[in-house]
Amino acid sequence: MTLDLKLKVGENCIFGINCDSKFCSPNLKVCAENAESIIKPAQIKDSMARNFITSGGVCAAPYAEAYSCLTAANGEPLEEWDQTKCGCHEE
């Protein structure tokens, strides 16, 4: 038996496939409803990630290298995915 547990809005993620919604914020690295959703600090479950929301996010430059930092609409990482190019904090 395989459990297919997906993360809820505000939980830490890496890819959209980790989330119920199939969307992981490329800047905050938490699950969101969609790309237009506004994530409020109170919705972020992890206290360290919550602190990053006021300092520009977990990954400061995900749109500078879109093919390296973003995922496809189905939540899967693109072939060129490389988080080291996204300006992410190591924590």
C-alpha positions in Angstrom: 0.0 0.0 0.0 1.4 3.4 -1.0 0.3 6.5 0.9 -0.1 9.6 -1.3 0.0 12.4 1.3 0.1 15.8 -0.2 1.0 19.0 1.7 -1.6 21.7 2.6 -1.4 25.4 2.0 1.3 26.9 4.1 3.4 23.8 4.5 7.0 23.7 3.2 7.5 22.2 -0.3 10.1 21.9 -3.0 7.9 21.1 -6.1 4.2 21.6 -6.8 3.8 17.8 -6.9 4.4 17.9 -3.1 1.2 20.0 -2.7 -2.5 19.2 -2.8 -2.9 22.2 -5.1 0.0 21.3 -7.3 1.5 24.8 -6.7 4.6 25.4 -4.5 5.5 29.2 -4.3 8.9 29.6 -6.0 9.7 32.5 -3.7 8.4 31.2 -0.3 8.7 27.5 -0.9 5.4 26.7 0.7 2.2 25.3 -0.8 -0.3 27.8 -2.1 -3.7 27.5 -3.8 -2.2 28.9 -7.1 0.2 31.5 -8.5 -2.1 34.4 -7.7 -2.7 33.4 -4.1 -1.4 35.7 -1.3 0.2 33.7 1.5 -0.1 35.4 4.9 2.5 34.8 7.5 -0.1 33.2 9.8 -0.7 30.5 7.1 3.0 29.4 7.0 3.4 26.5 9.3 7.2 26.5 9.7 8.5 29.4 11.9 11.8 29.7 10.0 10.0 30.0 6.7 7.6 32.5 8.2 10.5 34.7 9.1 11.7 34.7 5.5 8.4 36.2 4.2 9.5 39.6 5.5 13.0 39.4 4.0 12.1 38.7 0.4 11.2 35.0 0.7 13.1 31.7 0.9 14.3 32.0 -2.7 15.0 35.6 -3.6 15.4 35.3 -7.3 13.2 32.5 -8.7 12.1 34.4 -11.8 15.6 35.4 -12.9 16.3 31.8 -14.0 12.7 30.7 -14.6 13.6 27.3 -16.3 15.9 26.5 -13.4 13.6 27.6 -10.6 9.9 27.1 -11.6 7.9 24.0 -12.2 5.4 22.9 -14.9 1.7 23.4 -14.5 1.4 19.8 -13.3 3.8 20.5 -10.4 6.7 18.6 -11.9 10.1 20.2 -12.1 11.4 21.2 -15.5 14.3 19.3 -17.0 16.6 22.3 -16.3 15.6 22.6 -12.6 18.5 23.7 -10.5 17.7 25.4 -7.2 21.2 26.7 -6.8 20.4 29.3 -9.4 17.3 30.7 -7.5 18.9 32.7 -4.7 17.6 30.4 -2.0 18.7 30.5 1.6 20.6 27.4 2.7 18.4 27.0 5.9 
